[in-house]
Amino acid sequence: MASRTRVDEVLRFLGLEESPILEQLRREGLFEEEWLEGEATEELRVAASLIRELGVNPAGVEVVLHMRRRMLALEDMMERSLRKLLAEIEP
């Protein structure tokens, strides 16, 4: 079973419990659930960092998170392909 974390716990850990960041993200349809599973916890950290440190607007955060998911999926696919290729060429 995947570990689940409450959104408010993540925000408290990030020092953002009084910040409007979550409200802004939810207006864009992001992080609407009260519990986060797996990678979503890291995505909330990334989203908060993009807004707070780089001034990215919530719509931009949505685009960045989508691109990040694609990049991670492509990295995983490439790693699996390389492992398969290495297994085929090794005696």
PDB file as gemmi writes it, atoms N, CA and C in Angstrom:
CRYST1    1.000    1.000    1.000  90.00  90.00  90.00 P 1                      
ATOM      1  N   MET A   1       0.841  -1.188   0.000  1.00  0.00           N  
ATOM      2  CA  MET A   1       0.000   0.000   0.000  1.00  0.00           C  
ATOM      3  C   MET A   1       0.880   1.242   0.000  1.00  0.00           C  
ATOM      4  N   ALA A   2       0.557   2.190  -0.839  1.00  0.00           N  
ATOM      5  CA  ALA A   2       1.340   3.425  -0.923  1.00  0.00           C  
ATOM      6  C   ALA A   2       1.111   4.276   0.323  1.00  0.00           C  
ATOM      7  N   SER A   3       2.147   4.992   0.720  1.00  0.00           N  
ATOM      8  CA  SER A   3       1.993   5.862   1.887  1.00  0.00           C  
ATOM      9  C   SER A   3       1.192   7.098   1.498  1.00  0.00           C  
ATOM     10  N   ARG A   4       0.392   7.550   2.429  1.00  0.00           N  
ATOM     11  CA  ARG A   4      -0.448   8.729   2.201  1.00  0.00           C  
ATOM     12  C   ARG A   4      -0.080   9.782   3.230  1.00  0.00           C  
ATOM     13  N   THR A   5      -0.122  11.034   2.796  1.00  0.00           N  
ATOM     14  CA  THR A   5       0.211  12.161   3.662  1.00  0.00           C  
ATOM     15  C   THR A   5      -0.854  13.232   3.487  1.00  0.00           C  
ATOM     16  N   ARG A   6      -1.250  13.839   4.578  1.00  0.00           N  
ATOM     17  CA  ARG A   6      -2.232  14.925   4.505  1.00  0.00           C  
ATOM     18  C   ARG A   6      -1.575  16.168   3.897  1.00  0.00           C  
ATOM     19  N   VAL A   7      -2.322  16.870   3.070  1.00  0.00           N  
ATOM     20  CA  VAL A   7      -1.828  18.081   2.420  1.00  0.00           C  
ATOM     21  C   VAL A   7      -1.380  19.101   3.461  1.00  0.00           C  
ATOM     22  N   ASP A   8      -2.162  19.275   4.516  1.00  0.00           N  
ATOM     23  CA  ASP A   8      -1.802  20.274   5.529  1.00  0.00           C  
ATOM     24  C   ASP A   8      -0.502  19.922   6.253  1.00  0.00           C  
ATOM     25  N   GLU A   9      -0.184  18.614   6.375  1.00  0.00           N  
ATOM     26  CA  GLU A   9       1.087  18.213   6.976  1.00  0.00           C  
ATOM     27  C   GLU A   9       2.264  18.610   6.085  1.00  0.00           C  
ATOM     28  N   VAL A  10       2.101  18.427   4.784  1.00  0.00           N  
ATOM     29  CA  VAL A  10       3.153  18.812   3.838  1.00  0.00           C  
ATOM     30  C   VAL A  10       3.367  20.316   3.892  1.00  0.00           C  
ATOM     31  N   LEU A  11       2.272  21.074   3.896  1.00  0.00           N  
ATOM     32  CA  LEU A  11       2.388  22.532   3.950  1.00  0.00           C  
ATOM     33  C   LEU A  11       3.037  22.990   5.252  1.00  0.00           C  
ATOM     34  N   ARG A  12       2.710  22.332   6.359  1.00  0.00           N  
ATOM     35  CA  ARG A  12       3.330  22.674   7.645  1.00  0.00           C  
ATOM     36  C   ARG A  12       4.838  22.390   7.585  1.00  0.00           C  
ATOM     37  N   PHE A  13       5.199  21.242   7.029  1.00  0.00           N  
ATOM     38  CA  PHE A  13       6.614  20.887   6.883  1.00  0.00           C  
ATOM     39  C   PHE A  13       7.357  21.918   6.036  1.00  0.00           C  
ATOM     40  N   LEU A  14       6.689  22.441   5.008  1.00  0.00           N  
ATOM     41  CA  LEU A  14       7.298  23.435   4.120  1.00  0.00           C  
ATOM     42  C   LEU A  14       7.217  24.853   4.687  1.00  0.00           C  
ATOM     43  N   GLY A  15       6.550  25.011   5.835  1.00  0.00           N  
ATOM     44  CA  GLY A  15       6.394  26.332   6.432  1.00  0.00           C  
ATOM     45  C   GLY A  15       5.378  27.186   5.703  1.00  0.00           C  
ATOM     46  N   LEU A  16       4.383  26.548   5.094  1.00  0.00           N  
ATOM     47  CA  LEU A  16       3.402  27.257   4.276  1.00  0.00           C  
ATOM     48  C   LEU A  16       1.975  27.114   4.781  1.00  0.00           C  
ATOM     49  N   GLU A  17       1.801  26.760   6.046  1.00  0.00           N  
ATOM     50  CA  GLU A  17       0.442  26.524   6.532  1.00  0.00           C  
ATOM     51  C   GLU A  17      -0.438  27.769   6.497  1.00  0.00           C  
ATOM     52  N   GLU A  18       0.152  28.942   6.523  1.00  0.00           N  
ATOM     53  CA  GLU A  18      -0.620  30.194   6.474  1.00  0.00           C  
ATOM     54  C   GLU A  18      -0.586  30.838   5.088  1.00  0.00           C  
ATOM     55  N   SER A  19      -0.003  30.162   4.128  1.00  0.00           N  
ATOM     56  CA  SER A  19       0.167  30.717   2.788  1.00  0.00           C  
ATOM     57  C   SER A  19      -1.053  30.440   1.906  1.00  0.00           C  
ATOM     58  N   PRO A  20      -1.350  31.330   0.966  1.00  0.00           N  
ATOM     59  CA  PRO A  20      -2.464  31.100   0.035  1.00  0.00           C  
ATOM     60  C   PRO A  20      -2.076  30.184  -1.139  1.00  0.00           C  
ATOM     61  N   ILE A  21      -0.898  29.597  -1.095  1.00  0.00           N  
ATOM     62  CA  ILE A  21      -0.412  28.798  -2.229  1.00  0.00           C  
ATOM     63  C   ILE A  21      -1.364  27.651  -2.561  1.00  0.00           C  
ATOM     64  N   LEU A  22      -1.821  26.907  -1.562  1.00  0.00           N  
ATOM     65  CA  LEU A  22      -2.706  25.774  -1.840  1.00  0.00           C  
ATOM     66  C   LEU A  22      -4.003  26.244  -2.496  1.00  0.00           C  
ATOM     67  N   GLU A  23      -4.562  27.319  -2.015  1.00  0.00           N  
ATOM     68  CA  GLU A  23      -5.792  27.869  -2.596  1.00  0.00           C  
ATOM     69  C   GLU A  23      -5.566  28.240  -4.066  1.00  0.00           C  
ATOM     70  N   GLN A  24      -4.422  28.840  -4.360  1.00  0.00           N  
ATOM     71  CA  GLN A  24      -4.103  29.220  -5.739  1.00  0.00           C  
ATOM     72  C   GLN A  24      -3.981  27.982  -6.629  1.00  0.00           C  
ATOM     73  N   LEU A  25      -3.310  26.955  -6.126  1.00  0.00           N  
ATOM     74  CA  LEU A  25      -3.128  25.725  -6.897  1.00  0.00           C  
ATOM     75  C   LEU A  25      -4.463  25.017  -7.125  1.00  0.00           C  
ATOM     76  N   ARG A  26      -5.302  25.017  -6.114  1.00  0.00           N  
ATOM     77  CA  ARG A  26      -6.604  24.352  -6.253  1.00  0.00           C  
ATOM     78  C   ARG A  26      -7.497  25.058  -7.264  1.00  0.00           C  
ATOM     79  N   ARG A  27      -7.354  26.355  -7.418  1.00  0.00           N  
ATOM     80  CA  ARG A  27      -8.121  27.070  -8.452  1.00  0.00           C  
ATOM     81  C   ARG A  27      -7.742  26.584  -9.845  1.00  0.00           C  
ATOM     82  N   GLU A  28      -6.526  26.057  -9.977  1.00  0.00           N  
ATOM     83  CA  GLU A  28      -6.071  25.496 -11.261  1.00  0.00           C  
ATOM     84  C   GLU A  28      -6.373  23.999 -11.358  1.00  0.00           C  
ATOM     85  N   GLY A  29      -7.061  23.463 -10.351  1.00  0.00           N  
ATOM     86  CA  GLY A  29      -7.420  22.040 -10.371  1.00  0.00           C  
ATOM     87  C   GLY A  29      -6.328  21.127  -9.857  1.00  0.00           C  
ATOM     88  N   LEU A  30      -5.340  21.685  -9.160  1.00  0.00           N  
ATOM     89  CA  LEU A  30      -4.231  20.894  -8.637  1.00  0.00           C  
ATOM     90  C   LEU A  30      -4.414  20.645  -7.145  1.00  0.00           C  
ATOM     91  N   PHE A  31      -3.991  19.476  -6.693  1.00  0.00           N  
ATOM     92  CA  PHE A  31      -3.954  19.118  -5.262  1.00  0.00           C  
ATOM     93  C   PHE A  31      -5.309  19.329  -4.590  1.00  0.00           C  
ATOM     94  N   GLU A  32      -6.359  18.864  -5.231  1.00  0.00           N  
ATOM     95  CA  GLU A  32      -7.710  19.045  -4.698  1.00  0.00           C  
ATOM     96  C   GLU A  32      -8.037  18.080  -3.567  1.00  0.00           C  
ATOM     97  N   GLU A  33      -7.343  16.956  -3.502  1.00  0.00           N  
ATOM     98  CA  GLU A  33      -7.581  15.965  -2.460  1.00  0.00           C  
ATOM     99  C   GLU A  33      -6.936  16.412  -1.153  1.00  0.00           C  
ATOM    100  N   GLU A  34      -7.456  15.914  -0.042  1.00  0.00           N  
ATOM    101  CA  GLU A  34      -6.880  16.234   1.272  1.00  0.00           C  
ATOM    102  C   GLU A  34      -5.685  15.340   1.593  1.00  0.00           C  
ATOM    103  N   TRP A  35      -5.571  14.206   0.911  1.00  0.00           N  
ATOM    104  CA  TRP A  35      -4.472  13.266   1.113  1.00  0.00           C  
ATOM    105  C   TRP A  35      -3.673  13.151  -0.173  1.00  0.00           C  
ATOM    106  N   LEU A  36      -2.360  13.063  -0.034  1.00  0.00           N  
ATOM    107  CA  LEU A  36      -1.474  12.894  -1.191  1.00  0.00           C  
ATOM    108  C   LEU A  36      -0.839  11.512  -1.119  1.00  0.00           C  
ATOM    109  N   GLU A  37      -0.686  10.901  -2.264  1.00  0.00           N  
ATOM    110  CA  GLU A  37      -0.053   9.589  -2.329  1.00  0.00           C  
ATOM    111  C   GLU A  37       1.182   9.671  -3.210  1.00  0.00           C  
ATOM    112  N   GLY A  38       2.203   8.940  -2.802  1.00  0.00           N  
ATOM    113  CA  GLY A  38       3.396   8.789  -3.615  1.00  0.00           C  
ATOM    114  C   GLY A  38       4.025  10.084  -4.073  1.00  0.00           C  
ATOM    115  N   GLU A  39       4.180  10.206  -5.368  1.00  0.00           N  
ATOM    116  CA  GLU A  39       4.883  11.324  -5.992  1.00  0.00           C  
ATOM    117  C   GLU A  39       4.167  12.664  -5.809  1.00  0.00           C  
ATOM    118  N   ALA A  40       2.872  12.640  -5.493  1.00  0.00           N  
ATOM    119  CA  ALA A  40       2.117  13.888  -5.343  1.00  0.00           C  
ATOM    120  C   ALA A  40       2.672  14.759  -4.217  1.00  0.00           C  
ATOM    121  N   THR A  41       3.221  14.131  -3.182  1.00  0.00           N  
ATOM    122  CA  THR A  41       3.826  14.898  -2.091  1.00  0.00           C  
ATOM    123  C   THR A  41       5.017  15.702  -2.613  1.00  0.00           C  
ATOM    124  N   GLU A  42       5.843  15.057  -3.415  1.00  0.00           N  
ATOM    125  CA  GLU A  42       6.993  15.751  -4.003  1.00  0.00           C  
ATOM    126  C   GLU A  42       6.523  16.818  -4.984  1.00  0.00           C  
ATOM    127  N   GLU A  43       5.459  16.541  -5.721  1.00  0.00           N  
ATOM    128  CA  GLU A  43       4.932  17.536  -6.655  1.00  0.00           C  
ATOM    129  C   GLU A  43       4.444  18.782  -5.926  1.00  0.00           C  
ATOM    130  N   LEU A  44       3.830  18.612  -4.763  1.00  0.00           N  
ATOM    131  CA  LEU A  44       3.378  19.775  -3.990  1.00  0.00           C  
ATOM    132  C   LEU A  44       4.583  20.591  -3.527  1.00  0.00           C  
ATOM    133  N   ARG A  45       5.652  19.912  -3.122  1.00  0.00           N  
ATOM    134  CA  ARG A  45       6.869  20.624  -2.721  1.00  0.00           C  
ATOM    135  C   ARG A  45       7.427  21.405  -3.903  1.00  0.00           C  
ATOM    136  N   VAL A  46       7.477  20.778  -5.063  1.00  0.00           N  
ATOM    137  CA  VAL A  46       7.981  21.436  -6.273  1.00  0.00           C  
ATOM    138  C   VAL A  46       7.086  22.624  -6.630  1.00  0.00           C  
ATOM    139  N   ALA A  47       5.772  22.423  -6.590  1.00  0.00           N  
ATOM    140  CA  ALA A  47       4.833  23.498  -6.922  1.00  0.00           C  
ATOM    141  C   ALA A  47       5.011  24.692  -5.993  1.00  0.00           C  
ATOM    142  N   ALA A  48       5.109  24.427  -4.699  1.00  0.00           N  
ATOM    143  CA  ALA A  48       5.289  25.513  -3.724  1.00  0.00           C  
ATOM    144  C   ALA A  48       6.598  26.247  -3.980  1.00  0.00           C  
ATOM    145  N   SER A  49       7.637  25.503  -4.297  1.00  0.00           N  
ATOM    146  CA  SER A  49       8.941  26.109  -4.577  1.00  0.00           C  
ATOM    147  C   SER A  49       8.885  26.983  -5.835  1.00  0.00           C  
ATOM    148  N   LEU A  50       8.214  26.501  -6.866  1.00  0.00           N  
ATOM    149  CA  LEU A  50       8.096  27.278  -8.101  1.00  0.00           C  
ATOM    150  C   LEU A  50       7.383  28.606  -7.847  1.00  0.00           C  
ATOM    151  N   ILE A  51       6.330  28.561  -7.053  1.00  0.00           N  
ATOM    152  CA  ILE A  51       5.570  29.783  -6.767  1.00  0.00           C  
ATOM    153  C   ILE A  51       6.356  30.710  -5.857  1.00  0.00           C  
ATOM    154  N   ARG A  52       6.858  30.162  -4.775  1.00  0.00           N  
ATOM    155  CA  ARG A  52       7.497  30.988  -3.738  1.00  0.00           C  
ATOM    156  C   ARG A  52       8.854  31.526  -4.179  1.00  0.00           C  
ATOM    157  N   GLU A  53       9.679  30.677  -4.768  1.00  0.00           N  
ATOM    158  CA  GLU A  53      11.052  31.072  -5.069  1.00  0.00           C  
ATOM    159  C   GLU A  53      11.251  31.639  -6.468  1.00  0.00           C  
ATOM    160  N   LEU A  54      10.421  31.206  -7.417  1.00  0.00           N  
ATOM    161  CA  LEU A  54      10.622  31.647  -8.802  1.00  0.00           C  
ATOM    162  C   LEU A  54       9.494  32.528  -9.333  1.00  0.00           C  
ATOM    163  N   GLY A  55       8.430  32.670  -8.556  1.00  0.00           N  
ATOM    164  CA  GLY A  55       7.335  33.532  -8.979  1.00  0.00           C  
ATOM    165  C   GLY A  55       6.487  32.981 -10.108  1.00  0.00           C  
ATOM    166  N   VAL A  56       6.507  31.651 -10.289  1.00  0.00           N  
ATOM    167  CA  VAL A  56       5.697  31.030 -11.336  1.00  0.00           C  
ATOM    168  C   VAL A  56       4.231  31.089 -10.912  1.00  0.00           C  
ATOM    169  N   ASN A  57       3.343  31.431 -11.840  1.00  0.00           N  
ATOM    170  CA  ASN A  57       1.922  31.461 -11.493  1.00  0.00           C  
ATOM    171  C   ASN A  57       1.366  30.038 -11.499  1.00  0.00           C  
ATOM    172  N   PRO A  58       0.216  29.807 -10.845  1.00  0.00           N  
ATOM    173  CA  PRO A  58      -0.326  28.451 -10.744  1.00  0.00           C  
ATOM    174  C   PRO A  58      -0.561  27.760 -12.087  1.00  0.00           C  
ATOM    175  N   ALA A  59      -0.966  28.502 -13.103  1.00  0.00           N  
ATOM    176  CA  ALA A  59      -1.133  27.897 -14.428  1.00  0.00           C  
ATOM    177  C   ALA A  59       0.211  27.404 -14.960  1.00  0.00           C  
ATOM    178  N   GLY A  60       1.259  28.163 -14.709  1.00  0.00           N  
ATOM    179  CA  GLY A  60       2.600  27.754 -15.107  1.00  0.00           C  
ATOM    180  C   GLY A  60       3.062  26.530 -14.333  1.00  0.00           C  
ATOM    181  N   VAL A  61       2.675  26.452 -13.067  1.00  0.00           N  
ATOM    182  CA  VAL A  61       3.019  25.288 -12.247  1.00  0.00           C  
ATOM    183  C   VAL A  61       2.397  24.039 -12.851  1.00  0.00           C  
ATOM    184  N   GLU A  62       1.154  24.151 -13.295  1.00  0.00           N  
ATOM    185  CA  GLU A  62       0.486  23.002 -13.912  1.00  0.00           C  
ATOM    186  C   GLU A  62       1.273  22.510 -15.130  1.00  0.00           C  
ATOM    187  N   VAL A  63       1.740  23.438 -15.952  1.00  0.00           N  
ATOM    188  CA  VAL A  63       2.521  23.079 -17.138  1.00  0.00           C  
ATOM    189  C   VAL A  63       3.840  22.422 -16.726  1.00  0.00           C  
ATOM    190  N   VAL A  64       4.526  23.010 -15.756  1.00  0.00           N  
ATOM    191  CA  VAL A  64       5.808  22.467 -15.299  1.00  0.00           C  
ATOM    192  C   VAL A  64       5.628  21.057 -14.734  1.00  0.00           C  
ATOM    193  N   LEU A  65       4.588  20.855 -13.915  1.00  0.00           N  
ATOM    194  CA  LEU A  65       4.366  19.528 -13.338  1.00  0.00           C  
ATOM    195  C   LEU A  65       4.061  18.502 -14.417  1.00  0.00           C  
ATOM    196  N   HIS A  66       3.295  18.900 -15.443  1.00  0.00           N  
ATOM    197  CA  HIS A  66       3.016  17.988 -16.559  1.00  0.00           C  
ATOM    198  C   HIS A  66       4.312  17.612 -17.281  1.00  0.00           C  
ATOM    199  N   MET A  67       5.138  18.608 -17.557  1.00  0.00           N  
ATOM    200  CA  MET A  67       6.416  18.356 -18.239  1.00  0.00           C  
ATOM    201  C   MET A  67       7.329  17.493 -17.370  1.00  0.00           C  
ATOM    202  N   ARG A  68       7.314  17.734 -16.064  1.00  0.00           N  
ATOM    203  CA  ARG A  68       8.139  16.958 -15.138  1.00  0.00           C  
ATOM    204  C   ARG A  68       7.709  15.485 -15.144  1.00  0.00           C  
ATOM    205  N   ARG A  69       6.382  15.246 -15.128  1.00  0.00           N  
ATOM    206  CA  ARG A  69       5.878  13.869 -15.176  1.00  0.00           C  
ATOM    207  C   ARG A  69       6.322  13.177 -16.458  1.00  0.00           C  
ATOM    208  N   ARG A  70       6.216  13.906 -17.573  1.00  0.00           N  
ATOM    209  CA  ARG A  70       6.651  13.337 -18.866  1.00  0.00           C  
ATOM    210  C   ARG A  70       8.137  13.006 -18.848  1.00  0.00           C  
ATOM    211  N   MET A  71       8.936  13.936 -18.330  1.00  0.00           N  
ATOM    212  CA  MET A  71      10.376  13.723 -18.275  1.00  0.00           C  
ATOM    213  C   MET A  71      10.716  12.495 -17.415  1.00  0.00           C  
ATOM    214  N   LEU A  72      10.080  12.366 -16.259  1.00  0.00           N  
ATOM    215  CA  LEU A  72      10.340  11.220 -15.390  1.00  0.00           C  
ATOM    216  C   LEU A  72       9.931   9.912 -16.064  1.00  0.00           C  
ATOM    217  N   ALA A  73       8.796   9.936 -16.778  1.00  0.00           N  
ATOM    218  CA  ALA A  73       8.351   8.732 -17.491  1.00  0.00           C  
ATOM    219  C   ALA A  73       9.336   8.366 -18.594  1.00  0.00           C  
ATOM    220  N   LEU A  74       9.826   9.368 -19.327  1.00  0.00           N  
ATOM    221  CA  LEU A  74      10.796   9.113 -20.389  1.00  0.00           C  
ATOM    222  C   LEU A  74      12.120   8.598 -19.831  1.00  0.00           C  
ATOM    223  N   GLU A  75      12.548   9.150 -18.699  1.00  0.00           N  
ATOM    224  CA  GLU A  75      13.775   8.658 -18.054  1.00  0.00           C  
ATOM    225  C   GLU A  75      13.619   7.196 -17.651  1.00  0.00           C  
ATOM    226  N   ASP A  76      12.470   6.855 -17.106  1.00  0.00           N  
ATOM    227  CA  ASP A  76      12.209   5.479 -16.697  1.00  0.00           C  
ATOM    228  C   ASP A  76      12.213   4.545 -17.905  1.00  0.00           C  
ATOM    229  N   MET A  77      11.558   4.980 -18.981  1.00  0.00           N  
ATOM    230  CA  MET A  77      11.519   4.177 -20.192  1.00  0.00           C  
ATOM    231  C   MET A  77      12.928   3.985 -20.773  1.00  0.00           C  
ATOM    232  N   MET A  78      13.721   5.044 -20.769  1.00  0.00           N  
ATOM    233  CA  MET A  78      15.080   4.953 -21.283  1.00  0.00           C  
ATOM    234  C   MET A  78      15.925   4.009 -20.427  1.00  0.00           C  
ATOM    235  N   GLU A  79      15.775   4.099 -19.117  1.00  0.00           N  
ATOM    236  CA  GLU A  79      16.539   3.231 -18.223  1.00  0.00           C  
ATOM    237  C   GLU A  79      16.176   1.757 -18.443  1.00  0.00           C  
ATOM    238  N   ARG A  80      14.882   1.472 -18.579  1.00  0.00           N  
ATOM    239  CA  ARG A  80      14.457   0.094 -18.842  1.00  0.00           C  
ATOM    240  C   ARG A  80      14.991  -0.397 -20.181  1.00  0.00           C  
ATOM    241  N   SER A  81      14.968   0.474 -21.197  1.00  0.00           N  
ATOM    242  CA  SER A  81      15.475   0.093 -22.517  1.00  0.00           C  
ATOM    243  C   SER A  81      16.970  -0.185 -22.474  1.00  0.00           C  
ATOM    244  N   LEU A  82      17.713   0.655 -21.752  1.00  0.00           N  
ATOM    245  CA  LEU A  82      19.156   0.434 -21.639  1.00  0.00           C  
ATOM    246  C   LEU A  82      19.464  -0.869 -20.902  1.00  0.00           C  
ATOM    247  N   ARG A  83      18.720  -1.150 -19.835  1.00  0.00           N  
ATOM    248  CA  ARG A  83      18.926  -2.407 -19.106  1.00  0.00           C  
ATOM    249  C   ARG A  83      18.655  -3.606 -20.012  1.00  0.00           C  
ATOM    250  N   LYS A  84      17.586  -3.521 -20.790  1.00  0.00           N  
ATOM    251  CA  LYS A  84      17.238  -4.604 -21.705  1.00  0.00           C  
ATOM    252  C   LYS A  84      18.332  -4.789 -22.765  1.00  0.00           C  
ATOM    253  N   LEU A  85      18.811  -3.681 -23.309  1.00  0.00           N  
ATOM    254  CA  LEU A  85      19.867  -3.730 -24.314  1.00  0.00           C  
ATOM    255  C   LEU A  85      21.147  -4.336 -23.733  1.00  0.00           C  
ATOM    256  N   LEU A  86      21.521  -3.900 -22.539  1.00  0.00           N  
ATOM    257  CA  LEU A  86      22.717  -4.450 -21.880  1.00  0.00           C  
ATOM    258  C   LEU A  86      22.566  -5.943 -21.619  1.00  0.00           C  
ATOM    259  N   ALA A  87      21.387  -6.365 -21.217  1.00  0.00           N  
ATOM    260  CA  ALA A  87      21.157  -7.792 -20.973  1.00  0.00           C  
ATOM    261  C   ALA A  87      21.286  -8.603 -22.249  1.00  0.00           C  
ATOM    262  N   GLU A  88      20.901  -7.995 -23.370  1.00  0.00           N  
ATOM    263  CA  GLU A  88      20.984  -8.701 -24.651  1.00  0.00           C  
ATOM    264  C   GLU A  88      22.416  -8.810 -25.162  1.00  0.00           C  
ATOM    265  N   ILE A  89      23.264  -7.819 -24.889  1.00  0.00           N  
ATOM    266  CA  ILE A  89      24.619  -7.843 -25.435  1.00  0.00           C  
ATOM    267  C   ILE A  89      25.633  -8.490 -24.490  1.00  0.00           C  
ATOM    268  N   GLU A  90      25.270  -8.660 -23.217  1.00  0.00           N  
ATOM    269  CA  GLU A  90      26.187  -9.306 -22.284  1.00  0.00           C  
ATOM    270  C   GLU A  90      26.104 -10.814 -22.463  1.00  0.00           C  
ATOM    271  N   PRO A  91      27.283 -11.478 -22.431  1.00  0.00           N  
ATOM    272  CA  PRO A  91      27.272 -12.939 -22.602  1.00  0.00           C  
ATOM    273  C   PRO A  91      26.681 -13.683 -21.431  1.00  0.00           C  
TER     274      PRO A  91                                                      
END                                                                             
